[in-house]
Amino acid sequence: MELSGKGLKISLSNFAFFFQFSLMMATYEVSTDYPEETNNVDYSRFPAPCENVYVIDLIRVLQPCVYSVVFILGLVGNGLVLTIYICYRKLKSMTDMYLLNLAIADLLFIFTLPYMAASSVHGWIFGNAMCKIVQSLYSMTFYSGFLFLTCISVDRYIVIVRATLAHRLRGKTIYYSKVTCLIVWFVSILISLPQFIYSHVELEEQVCWMTYPDVANGWMKVGTLITQLVIGFLIPLLVMLFCYSIIIRTLLQARNSEKHKAFKVIMAIVVTFVVFQTPYNIISILETADTLNHSSSVCQQRSQRDITIQVTSCLAYSRCCLNPLLYAFVGVRFRSDILHLLQASGCISRTHCLKHLRSRRYTKRGSASNIETSSSFAL
């Protein structure tokens, strides 16, 4: 077989091409020897997920128990105050008006506790509308209670320390107290608006919480916390400390055998407010500082902070149970009204009621010259 020069040239070139291609395929191997770090990722460089199982279990046990006790005691105590004012007493002074509104605020506040207790066990099952209502009602009544306590301390300061001014304002006390109560409720509604606007239900986790817009998440959250902290705690605390310190000095200077009882009542009020409210607000200050610094705690610190928040909030919520004891039932007239209420409901006999009332009248008659100052404070 003979090949021409041109055909031979093409055959040789094709042979050379296939030879090079075969040699390249024989020497080519698909490499699977990747760097070790791509197959074995070092996950220790990443933060481990924080699963606060212990905190969740604590919430499921602590909140229903504490909230149930606070609900029952608060309902009985503040319900008695409200019933006495409706059935047996007229609103004659500023303190009467403030006590009535304080009882209403505490009653509205404790009505939010069953929802919070149920959500701690079963998650939020009440819908988005109730989430907004409960969150805003909680915030409004929680801080309005502080403001009404502040109003009571200012009124006691005017009555005991500024007796001349109190006498001059006697004819318009009810009018001024109504205006003050309207202002307190208006301010409380304003500082609770963020809870109503930004509270919603997270369906995946079944929780009711607040979520601010991304564009204003930082400054809006910090501004809300600072406003609620200043109006709801710092201002009432400073005003109460000022008023009651001046009241104590005035009582100690007066020649009054009842001053020691009034002094004990004042100390009970101040100590109760500081002990029950300060821890919760300190935690709120720390939360605000973390938000400002954009700092995040490690898992263990976050768990400890969550536990502290739960304990201090339960302590702060129990204040609504003590308000009737500190501000209403320490007064002679309130105890007499309770006896009349118990007699009308058939709980005690008329003889027992009259016997107790006569003993109270005898005691008051024996110290008639000293009653005015102490009763003006003890209501």
Buried (B, 14 or more C-beta within 10 A) or exposed (E): EEEEEEEEEEEEEEEEEEEEEEEEEEEEEEEEEEEEEEEEEEEEEEEEEBEBEEBEEBBEEBBBEBBEBBBEBBBEBBBBBBBBBEEBBEBEBBBBBBBBBBBBBBBBBBBBBBBBBBBBEEBBEBEEEBBBBBBBBBBBBBBBBBBBBBBBBBBBBBBBBBBEEBEEBEEEBBEEBBEBBEEBBEBBBEBBEBBBEBBBBEEEEEBBBBEBEEEEEEEBBBBBBBBBBEBBBBBBBEBBBEBBEBBBEBBEEBEBEBBEBBBEBBEBBBEBBEEBBBBBBEBBBBBBEEBBEEEEBEEEEBBEBBBBBBBBBBBBBBBBBBBBEBBBBBBBBBBBBBBBBBBEEEEBEEEEBEEBBEEBEEEEEEEEEBBEBBBBBBB
